[in-house]
């Protein structure tokens, strides 16, 4: 089961989906494009735990984290 | 004698009352300062993404260090929602403070995680957007 985690004012919202299900995968890709199009940054982790920014949808990613872009405070 | 006994009894009752009020005040403070569900969720997510070393550091000190992906400089991310990133020099002393935050309002755990990922994956980009300050 793959997961998309979106940071929000509640902490985060999680969307779990079966990456082997074509319809669920398509929905996950649509969500990825919508969020990154809205300015969110997508990141996943390597096997050793290091974060990697994802510019395009990765159907093999087990976990993708989305957070709003960062600006000077 | 009777007056002294009454005074002693009143003093005892007053001490018990003060102890009870003090207990109530502590309970109220703990209740008021309790982390919200959102804050707990943010901290849980942060903990999932920190390296073992960073997690141990955070548990011990409420901050953790990250290495910038471009300069290999060390940054210390303190628990907080803003003005909480300090660039360290080679002696691990504060050199420059950096302030950068997500565009949306997020809980502290989420803010710290976003800052960590940004410095570890796009150090130059995030510092170009950040404001700096002199750390105390």
N, CA and C atoms of all chains as a GROMACS GRO file, in nm:
protein
  627
    1UNK      N    1   0.084  -0.119   0.000
    1UNK     CA    2   0.000   0.000   0.000
    1UNK      C    3   0.088   0.125   0.000
    2UNK      N    4   0.068   0.211  -0.098
    2UNK     CA    5   0.145   0.336  -0.106
    2UNK      C    6   0.068   0.448  -0.035
    3UNK      N    7   0.141   0.552   0.002
    3UNK     CA    8   0.080   0.661   0.077
    3UNK      C    9   0.126   0.796   0.025
    4UNK      N   10   0.031   0.887   0.013
    4UNK     CA   11   0.064   1.027  -0.012
    4UNK      C   12   0.027   1.105   0.114
    5UNK      N   13   0.122   1.179   0.166
    5UNK     CA   14   0.102   1.254   0.290
    5UNK      C   15   0.106   1.403   0.258
    6UNK      N   16   0.001   1.470   0.292
    6UNK     CA   17  -0.007   1.614   0.260
    6UNK      C   18  -0.008   1.693   0.390
    7UNK      N   19   0.094   1.776   0.410
    7UNK     CA   20   0.095   1.862   0.530
    7UNK      C   21  -0.018   1.963   0.521
    8UNK      N   22  -0.087   1.982   0.634
    8UNK     CA   23  -0.192   2.084   0.639
    8UNK      C   24  -0.208   2.129   0.784
    9UNK      N   25  -0.307   2.215   0.806
    9UNK     CA   26  -0.322   2.273   0.941
    9UNK      C   27  -0.363   2.169   1.044
   10UNK      N   28  -0.405   2.052   0.999
   10UNK     CA   29  -0.438   1.944   1.093
   10UNK      C   30  -0.316   1.857   1.126
   11UNK      N   31  -0.201   1.895   1.076
   11UNK     CA   32  -0.081   1.811   1.088
   11UNK      C   33  -0.054   1.753   0.951
   12UNK      N   34  -0.133   1.656   0.912
   12UNK     CA   35  -0.125   1.604   0.776
   12UNK      C   36  -0.250   1.524   0.744
   13UNK      N   37  -0.270   1.504   0.614
   13UNK     CA   38  -0.379   1.418   0.566
   13UNK      C   39  -0.315   1.311   0.480
   14UNK      N   40  -0.355   1.187   0.503
   14UNK     CA   41  -0.291   1.075   0.431
   14UNK      C   42  -0.388   1.009   0.335
   15UNK      N   43  -0.338   0.978   0.216
   15UNK     CA   44  -0.415   0.906   0.116
   15UNK      C   45  -0.341   0.775   0.087
   16UNK      N   46  -0.401   0.665   0.125
   16UNK     CA   47  -0.342   0.534   0.096
   16UNK      C   48  -0.403   0.480  -0.032
   17UNK      N   49  -0.320   0.416  -0.113
   17UNK     CA   50  -0.374   0.357  -0.236
   17UNK      C   51  -0.291   0.235  -0.276
   18UNK      N   52  -0.356   0.149  -0.353
   18UNK     CA   53  -0.290   0.029  -0.404
   18UNK      C   54  -0.224   0.064  -0.537
   19UNK      N   55  -0.092   0.065  -0.538
   19UNK     CA   56  -0.019   0.105  -0.659
   19UNK      C   57  -0.039   0.005  -0.774
   20UNK      N   58  -0.095  -0.113  -0.745
   20UNK     CA   59  -0.120  -0.211  -0.851
   20UNK      C   60  -0.257  -0.189  -0.915
   21UNK      N   61  -0.336  -0.104  -0.853
   21UNK     CA   62  -0.470  -0.073  -0.904
   21UNK      C   63  -0.458   0.048  -0.998
   22UNK      N   64  -0.484   0.026  -1.126
   22UNK     CA   65  -0.464   0.131  -1.226
   22UNK      C   66  -0.546   0.256  -1.195
   23UNK      N   67  -0.668   0.237  -1.150
   23UNK     CA   68  -0.754   0.351  -1.122
   23UNK      C   69  -0.700   0.431  -1.002
   24UNK      N   70  -0.657   0.359  -0.898
   24UNK     CA   71  -0.603   0.425  -0.779
   24UNK      C   72  -0.472   0.498  -0.812
   25UNK      N   73  -0.393   0.434  -0.900
   25UNK     CA   74  -0.265   0.494  -0.939
   25UNK      C   75  -0.289   0.622  -1.019
   26UNK      N   76  -0.389   0.617  -1.105
   26UNK     CA   77  -0.424   0.735  -1.185
   26UNK      C   78  -0.471   0.850  -1.095
   27UNK      N   79  -0.549   0.815  -0.994
   27UNK     CA   80  -0.596   0.916  -0.899
   27UNK      C   81  -0.478   0.975  -0.820
   28UNK      N   82  -0.383   0.889  -0.784
   28UNK     CA   83  -0.264   0.937  -0.711
   28UNK      C   84  -0.182   1.031  -0.800
   29UNK      N   85  -0.170   0.997  -0.927
   29UNK     CA   86  -0.096   1.084  -1.019
   29UNK      C   87  -0.169   1.217  -1.037
   30UNK      N   88  -0.301   1.212  -1.047
   30UNK     CA   89  -0.379   1.336  -1.060
   30UNK      C   90  -0.357   1.424  -0.936
   31UNK      N   91  -0.356   1.361  -0.817
   31UNK     CA   92  -0.335   1.436  -0.692
   31UNK      C   93  -0.194   1.496  -0.689
   32UNK      N   94  -0.097   1.418  -0.735
   32UNK     CA   95   0.042   1.467  -0.739
   32UNK      C   96   0.051   1.592  -0.826
   33UNK      N   97  -0.008   1.585  -0.945
   33UNK     CA   98   0.000   1.698  -1.038
   33UNK      C   99  -0.075   1.819  -0.984
   34UNK      N  100  -0.188   1.795  -0.920
   34UNK     CA  101  -0.266   1.906  -0.864
   34UNK      C  102  -0.189   1.976  -0.753
   35UNK      N  103  -0.128   1.898  -0.667
   35UNK     CA  104  -0.056   1.957  -0.554
   35UNK      C  105   0.071   2.029  -0.598
   36UNK      N  106   0.151   1.964  -0.682
   36UNK     CA  107   0.274   2.030  -0.726
   36UNK      C  108   0.241   2.151  -0.815
   37UNK      N  109   0.132   2.141  -0.889
   37UNK     CA  110   0.088   2.255  -0.969
   37UNK      C  111   0.046   2.372  -0.882
   38UNK      N  112   0.000   2.342  -0.761
   38UNK     CA  113  -0.043   2.446  -0.668
   38UNK      C  114   0.074   2.497  -0.583
   39UNK      N  115   0.194   2.448  -0.610
   39UNK     CA  116   0.311   2.500  -0.540
   39UNK      C  117   0.366   2.410  -0.431
   40UNK      N  118   0.303   2.296  -0.409
   40UNK     CA  119   0.356   2.205  -0.307
   40UNK      C  120   0.483   2.139  -0.360
   41UNK      N  121   0.571   2.106  -0.267
   41UNK     CA  122   0.693   2.032  -0.300
   41UNK      C  123   0.670   1.887  -0.261
   42UNK      N  124   0.706   1.797  -0.351
   42UNK     CA  125   0.688   1.654  -0.324
   42UNK      C  126   0.823   1.592  -0.292
   43UNK      N  127   0.827   1.510  -0.190
   43UNK     CA  128   0.952   1.444  -0.152
   43UNK      C  129   0.924   1.300  -0.111
   44UNK      N  130   1.022   1.217  -0.136
   44UNK     CA  131   1.016   1.079  -0.085
   44UNK      C  132   1.152   1.048  -0.024
   45UNK      N  133   1.168   0.928   0.024
   45UNK     CA  134   1.294   0.891   0.090
   45UNK      C  135   1.362   0.778   0.015
   46UNK      N  136   1.495   0.782   0.014
   46UNK     CA  137   1.571   0.672  -0.044
   46UNK      C  138   1.568   0.555   0.055
   47UNK      N  139   1.623   0.443   0.012
   47UNK     CA  140   1.628   0.326   0.099
   47UNK      C  141   1.704   0.355   0.228
   48UNK      N  142   1.801   0.448   0.219
   48UNK     CA  143   1.879   0.480   0.339
   48UNK      C  144   1.815   0.594   0.420
   49UNK      N  145   1.701   0.642   0.374
   49UNK     CA  146   1.627   0.740   0.452
   49UNK      C  147   1.650   0.885   0.415
   50UNK      N  148   1.733   0.909   0.313
   50UNK     CA  149   1.759   1.049   0.274
   50UNK      C  150   1.646   1.102   0.188
   51UNK      N  151   1.604   1.228   0.214
   51UNK     CA  152   1.495   1.284   0.135
   51UNK      C  153   1.536   1.316  -0.008
   52UNK      N  154   1.443   1.297  -0.100
   52UNK     CA  155   1.466   1.328  -0.241
   52UNK      C  156   1.343   1.403  -0.292
   53UNK      N  157   1.364   1.516  -0.358
   53UNK     CA  158   1.252   1.590  -0.414
   53UNK      C  159   1.209   1.524  -0.545
   54UNK      N  160   1.079   1.510  -0.562
   54UNK     CA  161   1.025   1.448  -0.683
   54UNK      C  162   0.959   1.554  -0.770
   55UNK      N  163   1.010   1.571  -0.891
   55UNK     CA  164   0.950   1.668  -0.984
   55UNK      C  165   0.836   1.605  -1.064
   56UNK      N  166   0.844   1.474  -1.081
   56UNK     CA  167   0.739   1.405  -1.156
   56UNK      C  168   0.686   1.289  -1.073
   57UNK      N  169   0.568   1.245  -1.106
   57UNK     CA  170   0.504   1.138  -1.031
   57UNK      C  171   0.584   1.009  -1.042
   58UNK      N  172   0.610   0.948  -0.928
   58UNK     CA  173   0.684   0.822  -0.924
   58UNK      C  174   0.588   0.711  -0.879
   59UNK      N  175   0.545   0.627  -0.974
   59UNK     CA  176   0.447   0.523  -0.938
   59UNK      C  177   0.503   0.416  -0.845
   60UNK      N  178   0.635   0.414  -0.829
   60UNK     CA  179   0.695   0.312  -0.743
   60UNK      C  180   0.719   0.364  -0.600
   61UNK      N  181   0.699   0.493  -0.577
   61UNK     CA  182   0.727   0.550  -0.444
   61UNK      C  183   0.625   0.497  -0.342
   62UNK      N  184   0.676   0.442  -0.235
   62UNK     CA  185   0.586   0.389  -0.132
   62UNK      C  186   0.525   0.502  -0.049
   63UNK      N  187   0.602   0.611  -0.037
   63UNK     CA  188   0.555   0.722   0.045
   63UNK      C  189   0.600   0.853  -0.020
   64UNK      N  190   0.506   0.941  -0.043
   64UNK     CA  191   0.538   1.073  -0.096
   64UNK      C  192   0.481   1.178  -0.003
   65UNK      N  193   0.567   1.272   0.034
   65UNK     CA  194   0.527   1.378   0.127
   65UNK      C  195   0.514   1.509   0.049
   66UNK      N  196   0.408   1.582   0.075
   66UNK     CA  197   0.386   1.711   0.010
   66UNK      C  198   0.386   1.821   0.115
   67UNK      N  199   0.464   1.925   0.092
   67UNK     CA  200   0.459   2.039   0.184
   67UNK      C  201   0.460   2.169   0.103
   68UNK      N  202   0.400   2.274   0.158
   68UNK     CA  203   0.394   2.403   0.085
   68UNK      C  204   0.533   2.458   0.064
   69UNK      N  205   0.552   2.535  -0.041
   69UNK     CA  206   0.684   2.593  -0.067
   69UNK      C  207   0.722   2.685   0.049
   70UNK      N  208   0.853   2.706   0.063
   70UNK     CA  209   0.904   2.784   0.176
   70UNK      C  210   0.940   2.925   0.130
   71UNK      N  211   0.907   3.021   0.213
   71UNK     CA  212   0.937   3.161   0.182
   71UNK      C  213   1.003   3.226   0.302
   72UNK      N  214   1.066   3.339   0.279
   72UNK     CA  215   1.128   3.410   0.390
   72UNK      C  216   1.025   3.451   0.493
   73UNK      N  217   1.058   3.431   0.618
   73UNK     CA  218   0.963   3.462   0.724
   73UNK      C  219   0.995   3.594   0.792
   74UNK      N  220  -0.479   3.018   7.567
   74UNK     CA  221  -0.457   2.881   7.518
   74UNK      C  222  -0.554   2.844   7.406
   75UNK      N  223  -0.681   2.880   7.428
   75UNK     CA  224  -0.782   2.849   7.327
   75UNK      C  225  -0.753   2.925   7.198
   76UNK      N  226  -0.712   3.051   7.214
   76UNK     CA  227  -0.681   3.134   7.097
   76UNK      C  228  -0.565   3.074   7.017
   77UNK      N  229  -0.462   3.029   7.088
   77UNK     CA  230  -0.345   2.969   7.021
   77UNK      C  231  -0.385   2.842   6.947
   78UNK      N  232  -0.471   2.762   7.009
   78UNK     CA  233  -0.518   2.638   6.945
   78UNK      C  234  -0.597   2.669   6.818
   79UNK      N  235  -0.685   2.771   6.828
   79UNK     CA  236  -0.765   2.810   6.711
   79UNK      C  237  -0.675   2.860   6.598
   80UNK      N  238  -0.574   2.940   6.636
   80UNK     CA  239  -0.482   2.994   6.537
   80UNK      C  240  -0.404   2.882   6.468
   81UNK      N  241  -0.362   2.785   6.546
   81UNK     CA  242  -0.287   2.670   6.492
   81UNK      C  243  -0.375   2.590   6.395
   82UNK      N  244  -0.501   2.572   6.433
   82UNK     CA  245  -0.594   2.498   6.348
   82UNK      C  246  -0.619   2.573   6.216
   83UNK      N  247  -0.637   2.704   6.227
   83UNK     CA  248  -0.662   2.786   6.107
   83UNK      C  249  -0.540   2.782   6.015
   84UNK      N  250  -0.423   2.786   6.073
   84UNK     CA  251  -0.301   2.780   5.993
   84UNK      C  252  -0.293   2.648   5.915
   85UNK      N  253  -0.329   2.541   5.982
   85UNK     CA  254  -0.328   2.410   5.917
   85UNK      C  255  -0.426   2.404   5.800
   86UNK      N  256  -0.545   2.460   5.825
   86UNK     CA  257  -0.646   2.460   5.718
   86UNK      C  258  -0.603   2.546   5.600
   87UNK      N  259  -0.539   2.659   5.631
   87UNK     CA  260  -0.492   2.748   5.525
   87UNK      C  261  -0.385   2.679   5.440
   88UNK      N  262  -0.295   2.605   5.506
   88UNK     CA  263  -0.189   2.535   5.433
   88UNK      C  264  -0.248   2.427   5.341
   89UNK      N  265  -0.352   2.358   5.392
   89UNK     CA  266  -0.416   2.254   5.310
   89UNK      C  267  -0.487   2.318   5.190
   90UNK      N  268  -0.549   2.433   5.214
   90UNK     CA  269  -0.618   2.503   5.106
   90UNK      C  270  -0.518   2.550   4.999
   91UNK      N  271  -0.404   2.604   5.045
   91UNK     CA  272  -0.302   2.651   4.950
   91UNK      C  273  -0.245   2.534   4.869
   92UNK      N  274  -0.226   2.420   4.936
   92UNK     CA  275  -0.174   2.302   4.867
   92UNK      C  276  -0.272   2.256   4.760
   93UNK      N  277  -0.401   2.258   4.795
   93UNK     CA  278  -0.504   2.215   4.699
   93UNK      C  279  -0.510   2.312   4.581
   94UNK      N  280  -0.502   2.442   4.609
   94UNK     CA  281  -0.505   2.541   4.501
   94UNK      C  282  -0.382   2.528   4.411
   95UNK      N  283  -0.268   2.502   4.472
   95UNK     CA  284  -0.146   2.485   4.395
   95UNK      C  285  -0.159   2.363   4.302
   96UNK      N  286  -0.215   2.256   4.354
   96UNK     CA  287  -0.237   2.135   4.274
   96UNK      C  288  -0.330   2.165   4.156
   97UNK      N  289  -0.438   2.238   4.185
   97UNK     CA  290  -0.533   2.275   4.080
   97UNK      C  291  -0.467   2.362   3.973
   98UNK      N  292  -0.383   2.456   4.016
   98UNK     CA  293  -0.315   2.546   3.923
   98UNK      C  294  -0.223   2.467   3.830
   99UNK      N  295  -0.151   2.370   3.888
   99UNK     CA  296  -0.060   2.287   3.806
   99UNK      C  297  -0.139   2.205   3.706
  100UNK      N  298  -0.252   2.149   3.751
  100UNK     CA  299  -0.336   2.068   3.662
  100UNK      C  300  -0.390   2.153   3.547
  101UNK      N  301  -0.430   2.276   3.579
  101UNK     CA  302  -0.483   2.366   3.475
  101UNK      C  303  -0.373   2.402   3.375
  102UNK      N  304  -0.253   2.431   3.429
  102UNK     CA  305  -0.141   2.464   3.339
  102UNK      C  306  -0.110   2.348   3.246
  103UNK      N  307  -0.105   2.226   3.298
  103UNK     CA  308  -0.077   2.109   3.215
  103UNK      C  309  -0.184   2.091   3.108
  104UNK      N  310  -0.310   2.114   3.149
  104UNK     CA  311  -0.421   2.099   3.053
  104UNK      C  312  -0.411   2.205   2.944
  105UNK      N  313  -0.381   2.329   2.986
  105UNK     CA  314  -0.376   2.440   2.891
  105UNK      C  315  -0.260   2.425   2.793
  106UNK      N  316  -0.149   2.373   2.840
  106UNK     CA  317  -0.029   2.362   2.757
  106UNK      C  318  -0.018   2.229   2.684
  107UNK      N  319  -0.120   2.144   2.696
  107UNK     CA  320  -0.112   2.012   2.632
  107UNK      C  321  -0.104   2.029   2.481
  108UNK      N  322  -0.024   1.946   2.413
  108UNK     CA  323  -0.017   1.957   2.268
  108UNK      C  324  -0.148   1.913   2.204
  109UNK      N  325  -0.188   1.982   2.098
  109UNK     CA  326  -0.312   1.945   2.029
  109UNK      C  327  -0.288   1.820   1.946
  110UNK      N  328  -0.396   1.762   1.896
  110UNK     CA  329  -0.384   1.645   1.810
  110UNK      C  330  -0.302   1.680   1.686
  111UNK      N  331  -0.324   1.799   1.632
  111UNK     CA  332  -0.249   1.842   1.513
  111UNK      C  333  -0.100   1.850   1.543
  112UNK      N  334  -0.068   1.908   1.659
  112UNK     CA  335   0.074   1.920   1.695
  112UNK      C  336   0.137   1.782   1.713
  113UNK      N  337   0.063   1.692   1.776
  113UNK     CA  338   0.116   1.557   1.796
  113UNK      C  339   0.136   1.485   1.663
  114UNK      N  340   0.041   1.507   1.570
  114UNK     CA  341   0.052   1.443   1.438
  114UNK      C  342   0.175   1.497   1.365
  115UNK      N  343   0.198   1.627   1.374
  115UNK     CA  344   0.315   1.688   1.310
  115UNK      C  345   0.444   1.634   1.368
  116UNK      N  346   0.448   1.619   1.499
  116UNK     CA  347   0.570   1.567   1.562
  116UNK      C  348   0.593   1.420   1.526
  117UNK      N  349   0.485   1.345   1.513
  117UNK     CA  350   0.497   1.204   1.475
  117UNK      C  351   0.558   1.193   1.335
  118UNK      N  352   0.508   1.276   1.244
  118UNK     CA  353   0.560   1.274   1.107
  118UNK      C  354   0.708   1.315   1.105
  119UNK      N  355   0.740   1.418   1.180
  119UNK     CA  356   0.881   1.461   1.188
  119UNK      C  357   0.969   1.346   1.236
  120UNK      N  358   0.927   1.278   1.340
  120UNK     CA  359   1.006   1.171   1.397
  120UNK      C  360   1.027   1.058   1.296
  121UNK      N  361   0.926   1.034   1.212
  121UNK     CA  362   0.936   0.929   1.111
  121UNK      C  363   1.043   0.962   1.006
  122UNK      N  364   1.065   1.092   0.983
  122UNK     CA  365   1.155   1.133   0.874
  122UNK      C  366   1.295   1.170   0.923
  123UNK      N  367   1.314   1.189   1.052
  123UNK     CA  368   1.448   1.221   1.102
  123UNK      C  369   1.536   1.097   1.096
  124UNK      N  370   1.666   1.121   1.073
  124UNK     CA  371   1.761   1.009   1.082
  124UNK      C  372   1.772   0.970   1.231
  125UNK      N  373   1.831   0.856   1.257
  125UNK     CA  374   1.844   0.812   1.397
  125UNK      C  375   1.923   0.913   1.479
  126UNK      N  376   2.028   0.967   1.417
  126UNK     CA  377   2.112   1.065   1.487
  126UNK      C  378   2.033   1.192   1.516
  127UNK      N  379   1.958   1.238   1.416
  127UNK     CA  380   1.878   1.360   1.435
  127UNK      C  381   1.770   1.339   1.540
  128UNK      N  382   1.711   1.221   1.539
  128UNK     CA  383   1.604   1.193   1.636
  128UNK      C  384   1.658   1.191   1.779
  129UNK      N  385   1.774   1.130   1.795
  129UNK     CA  386   1.835   1.126   1.928
  129UNK      C  387   1.868   1.266   1.976
  130UNK      N  388   1.919   1.348   1.883
  130UNK     CA  389   1.953   1.486   1.916
  130UNK      C  390   1.826   1.565   1.953
  131UNK      N  391   1.721   1.545   1.876
  131UNK     CA  392   1.596   1.617   1.902
  131UNK      C  393   1.537   1.576   2.038
  132UNK      N  394   1.539   1.448   2.066
  132UNK     CA  395   1.485   1.402   2.195
  132UNK      C  396   1.563   1.459   2.313
  133UNK      N  397   1.693   1.472   2.293
  133UNK     CA  398   1.777   1.520   2.403
  133UNK      C  399   1.773   1.672   2.418
  134UNK      N  400   1.766   1.744   2.305
  134UNK     CA  401   1.786   1.890   2.312
  134UNK      C  402   1.674   1.974   2.251
  135UNK      N  403   1.575   1.911   2.188
  135UNK     CA  404   1.470   1.984   2.116
  135UNK      C  405   1.525   2.061   1.995
  136UNK      N  406   1.636   2.014   1.941
  136UNK     CA  407   1.686   2.064   1.812
  136UNK      C  408   1.758   1.949   1.743
  137UNK      N  409   1.781   1.963   1.613
  137UNK     CA  410   1.860   1.863   1.541
  137UNK      C  411   1.939   1.934   1.432
  138UNK      N  412   2.050   1.875   1.392
  138UNK     CA  413   2.137   1.936   1.292
  138UNK      C  414   2.114   1.871   1.156
  139UNK      N  415   2.124   1.953   1.052
  139UNK     CA  416   2.118   1.901   0.916
  139UNK      C  417   2.239   1.956   0.840
  140UNK      N  418   2.280   1.886   0.737
  140UNK     CA  419   2.392   1.929   0.654
  140UNK      C  420   2.335   1.979   0.521
  141UNK      N  421   2.371   2.102   0.485
  141UNK     CA  422   2.324   2.158   0.359
  141UNK      C  423   2.378   2.078   0.241
  142UNK      N  424   2.292   2.053   0.144
  142UNK     CA  425   2.331   1.964   0.033
  142UNK      C  426   2.434   2.028  -0.059
  143UNK      N  427   2.441   2.160  -0.065
  143UNK     CA  428   2.534   2.225  -0.157
  143UNK      C  429   2.666   2.265  -0.090
  144UNK      N  430   2.657   2.326   0.028
  144UNK     CA  431   2.778   2.380   0.093
  144UNK      C  432   2.837   2.285   0.197
  145UNK      N  433   2.762   2.185   0.237
  145UNK     CA  434   2.799   2.095   0.347
  145UNK      C  435   2.808   2.169   0.480
  146UNK      N  436   2.750   2.289   0.486
  146UNK     CA  437   2.745   2.361   0.613
  146UNK      C  438   2.645   2.292   0.706
  147UNK      N  439   2.667   2.314   0.835
  147UNK     CA  440   2.577   2.254   0.935
  147UNK      C  441   2.475   2.358   0.980
  148UNK      N  442   2.350   2.318   0.984
  148UNK     CA  443   2.242   2.405   1.031
  148UNK      C  444   2.173   2.336   1.148
  149UNK      N  445   2.135   2.415   1.246
  149UNK     CA  446   2.065   2.361   1.362
  149UNK      C  447   1.920   2.406   1.357
  150UNK      N  448   1.829   2.312   1.351
  150UNK     CA  449   1.686   2.344   1.348
  150UNK      C  450   1.630   2.324   1.488
  151UNK      N  451   1.592   2.436   1.549
  151UNK     CA  452   1.534   2.431   1.684
  151UNK      C  453   1.384   2.408   1.675
  152UNK      N  454   1.328   2.350   1.780
  152UNK     CA  455   1.183   2.331   1.784
  152UNK      C  456   1.116   2.468   1.770
  153UNK      N  457   1.026   2.481   1.674
  153UNK     CA  458   0.957   2.608   1.657
  153UNK      C  459   0.893   2.621   1.522
  154UNK      N  460   0.829   2.735   1.501
  154UNK     CA  461   0.756   2.760   1.377
  154UNK      C  462   0.822   2.866   1.289
  155UNK      N  463   0.928   2.930   1.336
  155UNK     CA  464   0.991   3.034   1.255
  155UNK      C  465   1.112   3.091   1.327
  156UNK      N  466   1.204   3.152   1.248
  156UNK     CA  467   1.328   3.206   1.303
  156UNK      C  468   1.397   3.102   1.392
  157UNK      N  469   1.395   2.979   1.348
  157UNK     CA  470   1.443   2.868   1.432
  157UNK      C  471   1.559   2.791   1.369
  158UNK      N  472   1.612   2.844   1.256
  158UNK     CA  473   1.723   2.774   1.190
  158UNK      C  474   1.851   2.856   1.207
  159UNK      N  475   1.952   2.794   1.262
  159UNK     CA  476   2.079   2.863   1.288
  159UNK      C  477   2.191   2.793   1.212
  160UNK      N  478   2.261   2.870   1.131
  160UNK     CA  479   2.380   2.815   1.064
  160UNK      C  480   2.495   2.816   1.164
  161UNK      N  481   2.568   2.706   1.173
  161UNK     CA  482   2.678   2.694   1.269
  161UNK      C  483   2.812   2.707   1.198
  162UNK      N  484   2.911   2.755   1.270
  162UNK     CA  485   3.046   2.760   1.211
  162UNK      C  486   3.120   2.630   1.242
  163UNK      N  487   3.247   2.626   1.207
  163UNK     CA  488   3.322   2.501   1.224
  163UNK      C  489   3.335   2.459   1.370
  164UNK      N  490   3.320   2.558   1.460
  164UNK     CA  491   3.329   2.526   1.603
  164UNK      C  492   3.190   2.500   1.662
  165UNK      N  493   3.093   2.483   1.573
  165UNK     CA  494   2.952   2.458   1.614
  165UNK      C  495   2.893   2.575   1.692
  166UNK      N  496   2.945   2.695   1.664
  166UNK     CA  497   2.889   2.816   1.727
  166UNK      C  498   2.795   2.884   1.627
  167UNK      N  499   2.692   2.954   1.678
  167UNK     CA  500   2.597   3.020   1.588
  167UNK      C  501   2.665   3.124   1.500
  168UNK      N  502   2.639   3.117   1.371
  168UNK     CA  503   2.698   3.215   1.279
  168UNK      C  504   2.589   3.307   1.223
  169UNK      N  505   2.486   3.247   1.165
  169UNK     CA  506   2.378   3.326   1.103
  169UNK      C  507   2.244   3.258   1.131
  170UNK      N  508   2.144   3.339   1.158
  170UNK     CA  509   2.009   3.285   1.172
  170UNK      C  510   1.937   3.296   1.039
  171UNK      N  511   1.857   3.194   1.008
  171UNK     CA  512   1.782   3.193   0.882
  171UNK      C  513   1.633   3.175   0.912
  172UNK      N  514   1.553   3.255   0.847
  172UNK     CA  515   1.409   3.244   0.869
  172UNK      C  516   1.340   3.211   0.736
  173UNK      N  517   1.286   3.092   0.728
  173UNK     CA  518   1.204   3.052   0.611
  173UNK      C  519   1.098   2.955   0.661
  174UNK      N  520   0.979   2.977   0.613
  174UNK     CA  521   0.863   2.902   0.664
  174UNK      C  522   0.772   2.863   0.548
  175UNK      N  523   0.690   2.762   0.566
  175UNK     CA  524   0.594   2.726   0.460
  175UNK      C  525   0.493   2.838   0.438
  176UNK      N  526   0.441   2.847   0.315
  176UNK     CA  527   0.344   2.952   0.285
  176UNK      C  528   0.214   2.932   0.363
  177UNK      N  529   0.179   2.808   0.395
  177UNK     CA  530   0.058   2.782   0.475
  177UNK      C  531   0.096   2.771   0.622
  178UNK      N  532   0.000   2.800   0.709
  178UNK     CA  533   0.025   2.785   0.852
  178UNK      C  534   0.028   2.636   0.887
  179UNK      N  535   0.141   2.592   0.942
  179UNK     CA  536   0.156   2.451   0.979
  179UNK      C  537   0.204   2.440   1.123
  180UNK      N  538   0.184   2.324   1.180
  180UNK     CA  539   0.230   2.300   1.317
  180UNK      C  540   0.383   2.285   1.317
  181UNK      N  541   0.442   2.298   1.435
  181UNK     CA  542   0.588   2.303   1.446
  181UNK      C  543   0.657   2.182   1.384
  182UNK      N  544   0.605   2.063   1.407
  182UNK     CA  545   0.668   1.942   1.354
  182UNK      C  546   0.676   1.946   1.203
  183UNK      N  547   0.568   1.991   1.139
  183UNK     CA  548   0.566   2.001   0.992
  183UNK      C  549   0.664   2.107   0.943
  184UNK      N  550   0.668   2.221   1.012
  184UNK     CA  551   0.758   2.329   0.971
  184UNK      C  552   0.903   2.280   0.977
  185UNK      N  553   0.940   2.216   1.087
  185UNK     CA  554   1.077   2.169   1.103
  185UNK      C  555   1.112   2.064   0.997
  186UNK      N  556   1.016   1.977   0.964
  186UNK     CA  557   1.042   1.874   0.863
  186UNK      C  558   1.060   1.938   0.725
  187UNK      N  559   0.976   2.035   0.693
  187UNK     CA  560   0.989   2.103   0.563
  187UNK      C  561   1.124   2.174   0.556
  188UNK      N  562   1.168   2.236   0.665
  188UNK     CA  563   1.298   2.304   0.668
  188UNK      C  564   1.412   2.204   0.649
  189UNK      N  565   1.401   2.091   0.715
  189UNK     CA  566   1.505   1.987   0.702
  189UNK      C  567   1.517   1.940   0.557
  190UNK      N  568   1.404   1.906   0.496
  190UNK     CA  569   1.406   1.855   0.359
  190UNK      C  570   1.460   1.962   0.264
  191UNK      N  571   1.419   2.086   0.285
  191UNK     CA  572   1.465   2.194   0.197
  191UNK      C  573   1.616   2.209   0.204
  192UNK      N  574   1.672   2.210   0.324
  192UNK     CA  575   1.818   2.227   0.337
  192UNK      C  576   1.894   2.106   0.284
  193UNK      N  577   1.836   1.989   0.296
  193UNK     CA  578   1.905   1.867   0.252
  193UNK      C  579   1.889   1.840   0.102
  194UNK      N  580   1.794   1.912   0.038
  194UNK     CA  581   1.773   1.886  -0.105
  194UNK      C  582   1.786   2.010  -0.193
  195UNK      N  583   1.769   2.130  -0.134
  195UNK     CA  584   1.773   2.253  -0.214
  195UNK      C  585   1.822   2.368  -0.128
  196UNK      N  586   1.940   2.351  -0.073
  196UNK     CA  587   1.995   2.450   0.021
  196UNK      C  588   2.002   2.590  -0.041
  197UNK      N  589   2.060   2.600  -0.162
  197UNK     CA  590   2.075   2.733  -0.223
  197UNK      C  591   1.940   2.797  -0.249
  198UNK      N  592   1.849   2.719  -0.299
  198UNK     CA  593   1.717   2.771  -0.333
  198UNK      C  594   1.644   2.826  -0.211
  199UNK      N  595   1.647   2.750  -0.102
  199UNK     CA  596   1.571   2.793   0.015
  199UNK      C  597   1.638   2.911   0.084
  200UNK      N  598   1.771   2.915   0.083
  200UNK     CA  599   1.839   3.029   0.147
  200UNK      C  600   1.823   3.156   0.064
  201UNK      N  601   1.806   3.139  -0.066
  201UNK     CA  602   1.783   3.256  -0.152
  201UNK      C  603   1.648   3.321  -0.117
  202UNK      N  604   1.556   3.239  -0.073
  202UNK     CA  605   1.423   3.292  -0.038
  202UNK      C  606   1.416   3.337   0.108
  203UNK      N  607   1.512   3.292   0.188
  203UNK     CA  608   1.504   3.315   0.334
  203UNK      C  609   1.552   3.454   0.372
  204UNK      N  610   1.511   3.497   0.490
  204UNK     CA  611   1.565   3.618   0.552
  204UNK      C  612   1.667   3.574   0.657
  205UNK      N  613   1.773   3.653   0.674
  205UNK     CA  614   1.870   3.615   0.776
  205UNK      C  615   1.869   3.715   0.892
  206UNK      N  616   1.919   3.670   1.003
  206UNK     CA  617   1.925   3.755   1.122
  206UNK      C  618   2.045   3.715   1.206
  207UNK      N  619   2.081   3.802   1.297
  207UNK     CA  620   2.194   3.773   1.386
  207UNK      C  621   2.145   3.691   1.504
  208UNK      N  622   2.197   3.570   1.518
  208UNK     CA  623   2.149   3.487   1.630
  208UNK      C  624   2.197   3.540   1.764
  209UNK      N  625   2.115   3.520   1.865
  209UNK     CA  626   2.153   3.565   2.000
  209UNK      C  627   2.246   3.466   2.065
   0.00000   0.00000   0.00000
